[in-house]
Amino acid sequence: MNAPNMAGWRPTMGDGAVSASPTASGDKALLLEEPLIFELGRPGTCGVDIDEADLPPMDALASFLRAAPPALPGLTEPEAVRHYTRLSRQNYAIDLGPFPLGSCTMKHNPRLNEKVARLPGFADVHPLAPQQTVRGALDVINHLAFWLIELTGMHGVAMSPKAGAHGELCGLLCIKAAIAARGEDRHVILVPESAHGTNPATAAFAGFSVESIPATSDGRVDLAALKVKLGPQVAGVMITNPNTCGLFERDMKAISDAVHAAGGYVYCDGANFNAVVGKVRPGDLGIDAMHINLHKTFSTPHGGGGPGSGPVVLSAALSPFGPLPFTARRADGSVVLIEEEDAAAEHPHSFGRMAAFHGQMGMFTRALAYILSHGADGLKQVAEDAVLNANYVLRSLEDVLDAPFGAAGPCMHEALFSDAGLAEGFSTLDIAKGLIDEGFHPMTVYFPLVVHGAMLVEPTETESKAGLDRFIGSLRHVAERARAGDDSLHGAPHFAPRRRLDETLAARKPVLVWKDQAGE
């Protein structure tokens, strides 16, 4: 990350301690300007008293002895605790307010899930532990696998993929193995414009050529254009449903039927399953493979909150080619993990492994707790409330923000706006930065690419009407300022710990390593 503006902090001439003028430093009330920890530290200071070590002769290791102390910041314990606590207060978090990021489903994580994940036997399970000592953990994996299959109407599931893009790769490798088993050479994957950006990248990584399918004027896949592209060279289609315009693909079954008739397979990006869980079973729509982001639909920590998990549900046509390992329940009720030594007899057509072990146990326990605590009726309500909230946002703001597909019918999990209608010289970035001054994290911006100046808002089902009204009111205020040409918006954010950065420079030339004044 780029170093903050440290103009107000001045090192002293003596022991390296740092002093600052409150006025120059930018301190305001309880918001303290925070220098880097290296600039706070003082050489020779340590929060722990450690006796000098009486080392025996180490001739063999003499060349490895340090010539100088490590360049670590020297702080007392209170200083270290206060430093990181002050930094944490400058972070936005889901426990402070909504993350309205479109296509990301950043929602509240129920504390019950966290409690279950920390139970002994789950929190401390080791992937190399003998199977007979982790029967409970294997049963949880198998139980979750059952419900994922049940909710999607599919035939099997690969639990080991670690995230959405990892799941995409898993699905495409299954398709590749199935095509090879038929003795065919199909090398093209069709990807609609409204699909997630990782889809074409994953297809290319798996060795396929990618051809784009245009969208119709209402933001959905052009079925006629898709059919024209189908042929003996097409391995399948990667489609996102609901798509990144926040719309349900009404022709999904017709798309699947056409692809299957041409000998291909249908991969569905399931990142937006949150909008249809309990309402639609992808298997009924002819889908052959779909990853499920447990950290989206089933509310487990996302991004910096913890590792992801992207199980892939598979149709009967692709299940024989799924990866190892997987759990199997024996006739006596016990659950075992099927590994390479069992593959010849139980899973001979597997394409191999996606990961070293079985997957992310903490994600599995959280997701199963979420599913069981909601039940079938609760999961259905998850989708209904997510869609209701997104449509409430869409209809509440379409008079001040352009909604390019507002007339295409109800949206699903997210509302899509554009920068059309803003005053000349004002852009989506001004809206996003202005929202920070209102106390909210910005929405997803400039995605999907099919909409100029896109603003993608996903409120999720966990936001109350009162919370949505606060967000809508703030976004409306910022939009009205942009439409009226309020020049102060160009300088937003004004009240955040940092002003507007040069994001291009920060992305291309990030400062990731601290160096002292001597450049060492």
C-alpha positions in Angstrom: 0.0 0.0 0.0 1.1 3.6 -0.5 2.5 5.3 2.6 0.2 7.9 4.1 1.1 11.6 4.0 3.5 12.0 6.8 4.2 15.8 6.4 3.2 16.5 10.0 5.5 14.0 11.6 9.1 15.0 12.3 11.8 12.6 13.7 13.8 14.1 16.5 17.6 14.4 16.4 18.3 12.0 19.3 17.0 8.5 19.7 14.8 8.4 16.7 11.6 9.1 18.6 8.8 10.8 16.6 7.1 14.0 17.7 4.3 15.9 16.0 2.3 19.0 16.1 -1.4 18.2 16.5 -2.3 20.9 14.0 0.2 19.9 11.4 -0.4 16.2 11.8 -4.1 16.3 10.9 -5.3 15.0 14.3 -9.0 15.7 14.8 -10.9 14.8 18.0 -10.7 11.0 18.3 -9.3 10.5 14.8 -5.5 10.5 15.3 -3.1 10.7 12.4 -1.2 7.4 12.5 2.4 7.2 11.4 3.9 3.9 10.2 4.9 1.5 13.0 8.6 1.8 11.9 8.4 5.6 12.5 6.8 5.1 15.9 9.5 2.6 17.0 12.7 3.4 18.7 15.9 1.3 18.4 16.6 -0.9 21.4 13.0 -0.7 22.7 11.2 -4.0 23.4 7.9 -4.8 25.1 9.4 -8.0 26.6 12.5 -8.4 28.8 14.7 -11.1 27.3 17.9 -12.2 29.0 21.1 -12.3 27.0 21.5 -15.8 25.7 24.6 -17.8 26.7 25.3 -19.4 23.3 27.6 -22.4 22.9 30.3 -22.3 20.2 28.7 -22.6 16.8 31.6 -22.8 14.4 29.5 -24.5 11.8 26.8 -21.8 11.9 29.1 -18.8 12.4 28.5 -17.5 8.8 24.8 -17.3 9.6 25.1 -15.1 12.7 23.7 -11.6 12.4 26.1 -8.7 11.9 23.4 -6.2 13.1 20.1 -6.4 14.9 17.0 -7.0 12.7 15.4 -3.9 11.4 12.2 -4.3 13.5 10.2 -1.4 15.1 10.9 -1.1 18.8 7.7 -0.5 20.8 6.3 -1.3 24.2 3.2 -3.4 24.5 0.8 -0.5 25.0 2.3 1.4 22.1 1.9 -1.7 19.8 -1.7 -2.3 21.0 -2.7 1.3 20.6 -1.1 1.6 17.1 -3.1 -1.3 15.7 -6.3 -0.3 17.5 -6.1 3.2 16.0 -5.5 1.7 12.6 -8.5 -0.7 13.0 -10.7 2.4 13.6 -9.9 3.6 10.2 -11.1 0.4 8.6 -14.7 0.0 7.3 -16.3 -3.3 8.3 -19.5 -5.2 7.9 -20.1 -4.7 11.6 -20.2 -1.0 11.1 -22.4 -0.8 8.0 -23.3 -2.4 4.7 -20.9 -3.3 2.0 -23.0 -2.5 -1.1 -20.6 -4.1 -3.5 -22.4 -5.5 -6.5 -21.8 -9.2 -7.3 -19.9 -9.7 -4.1 -22.6 -10.4 -1.5 -20.8 -8.9 1.4 -23.3 -9.6 4.2 -23.5 -10.1 7.9 -21.9 -13.3 9.3 -24.1 -14.7 12.0 -22.2 -15.2 15.2 -23.7 -18.6 15.6 -21.7 -19.7 12.6 -18.5 -18.4 14.2 -19.2 -20.2 17.4 -19.7 -23.5 15.6 -16.5 -23.1 13.6 -14.6 -22.6 16.8 -15.8 -25.8 18.4 -13.0 -28.2 19.4 -12.5 -30.9 16.8 -13.4 -28.5 14.0 -11.2 -25.5 14.7 -8.1 -27.6 15.4 -8.6 -30.4 12.9 -5.5 -31.3 10.9 -5.7 -32.4 7.3 -3.1 -35.2 7.9 -4.9 -36.6 10.9 -5.9 -40.3 10.5 -9.4 -40.6 9.2 -10.6 -42.6 12.2 -9.8 -39.6 14.4 -11.7 -37.0 12.4 -15.0 -38.9 11.7 -17.1 -35.9 12.9 -15.3 -33.5 10.5 -15.8 -35.9 7.6 -19.5 -36.3 8.5 -19.9 -32.5 8.4 -18.3 -32.3 4.9 -20.6 -35.1 3.7 -23.6 -33.5 5.3 -22.9 -30.1 3.7 -22.3 -31.9 0.4 -25.7 -33.5 0.6 -27.5 -30.2 1.1 -25.6 -28.5 -1.7 -26.7 -31.2 -4.0 -30.2 -31.0 -2.7 -30.5 -27.3 -3.1 -29.1 -27.3 -6.6 -30.8 -30.4 -8.0 -27.5 -31.8 -9.1 -25.9 -35.2 -9.0 -22.6 -34.8 -7.2 -20.3 -32.1 -5.7 -16.6 -31.4 -5.5 -15.9 -29.9 -2.1 -12.1 -29.1 -2.4 -12.0 -26.0 -4.6 -11.0 -23.0 -2.5 -12.9 -20.1 -4.2 -15.0 -19.1 -7.1 -12.4 -18.9 -9.8 -10.9 -22.2 -8.4 -14.3 -23.7 -8.8 -14.6 -22.4 -12.3 -11.4 -24.2 -13.2 -12.6 -27.4 -11.5 -15.8 -27.3 -13.7 -13.9 -26.7 -16.9 -11.4 -29.5 -16.1 -14.4 -31.8 -15.7 -15.7 -30.7 -19.0 -12.3 -31.2 -20.6 -12.1 -34.7 -19.2 -15.6 -35.6 -20.4 -14.8 -34.4 -23.9 -11.5 -36.3 -24.0 -13.3 -39.5 -22.8 -15.6 -39.1 -25.8 -12.6 -38.9 -28.1 -13.4 -35.4 -29.3 -11.4 -32.3 -29.8 -13.5 -29.3 -28.7 -11.5 -26.2 -27.8 -13.9 -23.2 -27.7 -15.8 -21.9 -24.7 -18.5 -19.3 -25.3 -18.8 -16.5 -22.7 -21.6 -13.9 -22.7 -20.8 -10.3 -22.2 -22.8 -10.3 -19.0 -20.7 -13.0 -17.4 -18.3 -12.5 -14.5 -14.8 -11.3 -15.6 -13.1 -14.3 -14.2 -15.0 -16.6 -16.6 -13.0 -15.9 -19.8 -9.7 -15.8 -17.8 -10.4 -19.2 -16.3 -11.4 -20.7 -19.7 -8.1 -19.4 -21.2 -6.1 -20.8 -18.3 -7.7 -24.2 -18.8 -6.5 -24.2 -22.4 -9.7 -23.2 -24.2 -10.2 -20.4 -26.8 -12.8 -17.9 -25.8 -15.5 -16.4 -28.0 -17.9 -13.7 -26.7 -21.7 -13.8 -27.0 -23.4 -10.4 -27.1 -26.2 -9.2 -24.9 -29.6 -8.1 -25.9 -30.9 -4.6 -25.3 -32.4 -5.8 -22.0 -29.1 -7.0 -20.7 -29.5 -10.8 -21.2 -27.8 -13.4 -23.4 -28.7 -13.1 -27.1 -30.0 -16.7 -27.7 -30.0 -16.3 -31.5 -26.3 -15.2 -31.5 -25.4 -18.1 -29.2 -27.0 -20.6 -31.5 -25.0 -19.3 -34.5 -21.8 -19.9 -32.6 -22.6 -23.5 -31.7 -20.7 -26.2 -33.5 -18.4 -29.2 -33.2 -15.6 -27.0 -31.9 -17.6 -25.7 -28.9 -16.9 -27.5 -25.6 -19.5 -25.4 -23.7 -20.7 -22.1 -22.4 -19.8 -20.3 -19.2 -22.9 -18.3 -18.1 -23.5 -16.2 -15.0 -27.1 -16.5 -13.8 -28.4 -14.2 -12.4 -26.0 -12.2 -14.5 -23.8 -9.2 -13.7 -26.5 -6.8 -14.8 -28.5 -8.1 -11.9 -31.0 -9.9 -14.2 -32.2 -13.5 -14.4 -31.5 -15.3 -17.7 -35.0 -16.1 -18.7 -33.8 -18.3 -21.6 -31.5 -20.4 -19.4 -33.3 -23.7 -20.2 -33.3 -22.9 -23.9 -29.6 -22.1 -23.8 -28.8 -25.4 -22.0 -30.9 -27.4 -24.5 -29.2 -25.7 -27.5 -25.7 -26.3 -26.0 -26.4 -29.9 -25.2 -27.9 -30.6 -28.6 -24.6 -29.3 -30.1 -22.6 -31.7 -27.9 -21.4 -29.1 -25.4 -21.7 -28.6 -21.6 -23.1 -25.7 -19.6 -21.1 -24.1 -16.8 -22.9 -21.7 -14.5 -21.1 -19.1 -12.4 -22.9 -19.6 -9.1 -21.6 -16.5 -7.4 -25.1 -15.0 -7.5 -26.9 -18.1 -6.1 -27.8 -15.9 -3.2 -30.6 -14.5 -5.3 -32.3 -17.8 -6.2 -31.4 -20.2 -3.4 -34.5 -22.1 -2.4 -36.4 -20.7 -5.4 -34.6 -22.3 -8.4 -32.6 -25.5 -8.8 -29.9 -25.0 -11.4 -30.0 -28.7 -12.2 -33.6 -28.2 -13.5 -32.3 -25.6 -15.9 -29.9 -28.0 -17.6 -26.7 -26.8 -15.9 -23.8 -29.3 -15.8 -21.4 -27.6 -13.4 -21.7 -24.7 -11.0 -19.5 -23.4 -8.3 -21.1 -22.1 -5.1 -19.3 -19.4 -3.2 -19.9 -20.5 0.4 -18.6 -17.1 1.5 -21.4 -15.4 -0.5 -24.6 -17.5 -0.4 -24.1 -19.2 2.9 -22.5 -16.3 4.8 -19.0 -17.2 5.7 -16.2 -14.6 6.0 -15.3 -13.1 2.6 -12.1 -11.6 1.3 -9.9 -10.3 4.2 -12.2 -12.0 6.6 -11.0 -15.5 5.8 -10.2 -18.0 3.1 -12.9 -18.7 0.5 -14.6 -21.9 -0.5 -16.1 -22.7 -3.8 -17.6 -26.2 -4.0 -18.7 -27.3 -7.5 -21.9 -29.2 -8.0 -21.9 -31.5 -11.0 -24.5 -33.1 -13.3 -24.8 -36.9 -13.8 -22.8 -36.4 -17.1 -19.9 -34.7 -15.3 -19.8 -36.3 -11.9 -17.7 -39.3 -13.0 -14.9 -36.8 -13.9 -14.9 -34.8 -10.7 -11.7 -34.4 -8.6 -10.4 -36.2 -5.6 -10.8 -36.4 -2.7 -14.4 -36.6 -1.8 -16.4 -38.1 1.0 -18.5 -41.3 0.7 -21.0 -42.6 3.2 -20.8 -46.4 3.7 -23.7 -48.8 4.4 -22.9 -48.7 8.2 -23.3 -44.9 8.2 -19.6 -44.1 8.5 -18.0 -41.5 6.2 -14.7 -42.0 4.5 -12.5 -39.9 2.3 -11.9 -41.3 -1.1 -8.3 -40.7 -2.1 -6.0 -41.9 -4.9 -5.6 -45.3 -3.4 -9.3 -45.9 -3.7 -9.8 -44.1 -7.1 -9.3 -47.1 -9.4 -12.3 -48.9 -7.9 -14.5 -46.0 -6.9 -13.7 -43.1 -9.1 -11.6 -44.2 -12.1 -12.3 -41.2 -14.4 -11.4 -38.4 -12.1 -9.2 -35.7 -13.7 -7.1 -35.5 -10.5 -6.8 -33.1 -7.6 -7.7 -29.4 -7.2 -6.0 -29.0 -3.8 -3.7 -30.9 -1.4 -6.5 -31.8 1.0 -10.3 -31.8 1.4 -11.0 -28.1 1.5 -11.5 -25.4 4.1 -13.0 -26.9 7.2 -13.9 -23.5 8.8 -15.9 -22.6 5.8 -17.7 -25.9 5.8 -18.8 -25.7 9.4 -20.0 -22.1 9.0 -22.0 -22.8 5.8 -23.7 -25.9 7.3 -24.6 -24.0 10.4 -26.1 -21.3 8.2 -28.1 -23.8 6.2 -29.4 -25.8 9.2 -30.3 -22.7 11.2 -32.3 -21.2 8.3 -34.0 -24.4 7.1 -35.7 -24.7 3.7 -38.2 -21.9 4.4 -35.5 -19.6 5.7 -33.2 -20.1 2.7 -36.1 -19.3 0.4 -36.7 -16.1 2.4 -33.0 -15.3 2.0 -33.5 -15.1 -1.8 -36.8 -13.3 -1.6 -35.4 -10.6 0.8 -32.3 -10.1 -1.2 -34.3 -9.5 -4.4 -36.8 -7.3 -2.5 -34.0 -5.2 -1.1 -32.3 -4.8 -4.5 -35.5 -3.7 -6.2 -36.2 -1.3 -3.4 -32.9 0.4 -4.0 -33.4 0.4 -7.8 -36.9 1.9 -7.7 -36.0 4.4 -5.0 -33.1 5.9 -7.0 -34.0 5.5 -10.7 -35.3 9.1 -10.7 -31.8 10.5 -9.8 -29.5 7.8 -11.2 -29.8 6.3 -14.7 -30.9 2.7 -14.5 -30.1 1.2 -18.0 -32.1 -2.0 -17.5 -34.7 -0.6 -15.2 -37.4 -1.4 -17.8 -36.2 -4.9 -18.3 -38.3 -6.2 -15.4 -37.4 -6.7 -11.7 -33.7 -7.0 -10.9 -32.5 -9.9 -8.8 -29.8 -9.5 -6.2 -28.3 -6.2 -7.3 -29.3 -2.8 -8.8 -27.4 -1.4 -11.8 -27.0 2.3 -12.5 -24.8 4.4 -14.9 -23.3 7.8 -14.9 -25.6 9.1 -17.6 -27.5 12.3 -16.5 -24.7 13.6 -14.3 -23.5 17.2 -14.9 -20.7 17.6 -17.4 -17.3 16.7 -15.9 -18.8 14.5 -13.2 -18.4 10.7 -13.1 -19.1 7.5 -11.3 -15.9 8.0 -9.3 -17.2 11.3 -7.8 -20.4 9.4 -6.7 -18.3 6.7 -5.1 -16.0 9.1 -3.3 -18.8 11.3 -2.2 -20.5 8.3 -0.6 -17.5 7.8 1.7 -18.2 11.3 3.2 -21.7 10.0 3.9 -20.3 7.2 6.0 -20.8 4.3 3.6 -18.5 2.0 1.6 -18.8 2.7 -2.1 -20.6 0.3 -4.4 -18.8 -1.6 -7.2 -17.9 0.9 -9.9 -17.1 0.6 -13.6 -18.4 -3.0 -13.7 -20.0 -4.7 -15.7 -18.2 -3.2 -18.7 -21.4 -3.4 -20.8 -22.6 -0.3 -19.0 -20.7 3.0 -19.2 -19.8 4.3 -15.8 -21.5 1.4 -14.1 -22.5 1.5 -10.4 -23.5 -1.9 -9.1 -25.3 -2.0 -5.7 -26.1 -5.2 -3.9 -27.8 -4.7 -0.5 -28.1 -8.4 0.4 -30.9 -9.8 2.5 -29.4 -8.8 5.8 -30.1 -5.1 5.6 -33.3 -3.8 7.2 -35.6 -1.2 5.6 -34.4 1.4 8.0 -30.8 0.7 7.1 -31.6 0.8 3.4 -33.4 4.1 3.8 -30.3 5.6 5.3 -28.1 4.3 2.4 -30.6 5.4 -0.2 -30.9 8.9 1.3 -27.1 9.3 1.3 -26.7 8.0 -2.3 -29.6 10.3 -3.4 -27.9 13.3 -1.8 -24.6 12.6 -3.6 -26.3 11.9 -6.9 -28.3 15.2 -6.7 -25.0 17.1 -6.0 -23.4 15.5 -9.1 -26.4 16.3 -11.2 -26.3 19.9 -10.0 -22.6 20.3 -10.7 -21.4 20.7 -7.1 -17.6 21.2 -7.6 -16.8 20.2 -4.0 -17.7 16.7 -5.0 -14.6 16.5 -7.1 -12.5 16.7 -3.9 -14.4 14.0 -2.1 -13.8 12.3 0.3 -13.3 15.3 2.6 -13.8 13.5 5.9 -12.0 10.2 5.4 -8.6 9.4 7.0 -7.2 9.9 3.5 -8.2 12.2 0.6 -8.7 11.0 -2.9 -5.6 9.0 -4.1 -4.2 8.7 -7.6 -5.5 5.1 -7.9 -3.8 4.5 -11.2 -0.4 5.3 -9.7 -1.2 3.3 -6.6 -2.1 0.3 -8.6 0.9 0.5 -11.0 3.6 1.6 -8.6 2.5 0.6 -5.1 4.9 1.3 -2.2 4.9 -2.0 -0.4 8.2 -1.8 1.6 9.1 0.8 4.2 12.6 2.2 4.0 14.3 4.4 6.5 15.8 7.8 5.6 19.1 6.2 4.7 17.2 4.0 2.2 18.3 0.8 3.9 
